[in-house]
Amino acid sequence: MSKIIKLILLRILLCCCVVSVTGCASINIEPWVKPYERQNLADPIMSNNRHPIANMHIAHVYEARESSRGAEGTGGGGCGCN
């Protein structure tokens, strides 16, 4: 191929990439959850872990069993001694 054809193809590819990336852009960004609806999401019944102490214990045992230190964001060794 000649240099001119390669240059034209490169420019077409660049234009296609720019158009595809900007196709998802939105000028008017609105929140999905309105401020007056956030009180419903903050309700304790919407929480995944209703017993935080029990869930911390389960996470600790899981880390000790899998020997995955720091996988859940807590410290400790793989032997379960920390």
NORUR-V838972 format. One record per pair of residues at least 24 apart in sequence whose ideal C-beta (glycine too) atoms are under 10 Angstrom apart, sorted by the first residue. I is the first residue (numbers start at 1). GAP is how many residues later the second one is. Records with the same first field share a line. If there is no record, write none. Layout:
I=GAP ; GAP
//
This chain:
none
//
